[in-house]
């Protein structure tokens, strides 16, 4: 992957969308919700503090994270793959 986010930004690959409901109903494309989980594919160097120090990010490449439905409105396409760029503060949790 040839992308390096700046500061406290994180690049995430959104997980695949669900094709059927728990009851087995097939969902058309317009009825599907975008998943709010994804895999971290790149991280910035960290958040610059007022003191001039750089605080490293709490997430690392390969982590599966949970974020809000409307988080990361900045999407890009790299090597034919749609990725989301968001700030670390938009990530709610790391799935372990």
C-alpha positions, 0 to 999 in steps of 0.5 A: 500500500502506497499511502501514508496519512499525516499526523493523527489520521488513520486509513481504514478498509471497511469490512464487507457489507452483509448480503443477508439478514439473520432471518435469511432475507437477501438485501438489495444494494440500496437497503444495505447499511455500510458496516461500521467496522474496518481494518487499519491499513495505515497510520500517521506518526501521531498527534502533535501536542501543544508542547511540541511532542508527538503522541503516538496513536493507540491503533496500529496497522492490522487492528480491527476498529469500530467507528461511527456510521458517518465517520470518515467522510473522506474516501479515496481509491488506491489500487482499485480499493476504496479506503476511508481516511479519518482522525483517530478521535473518530474511532470508538474501539479496537476489536480484540 
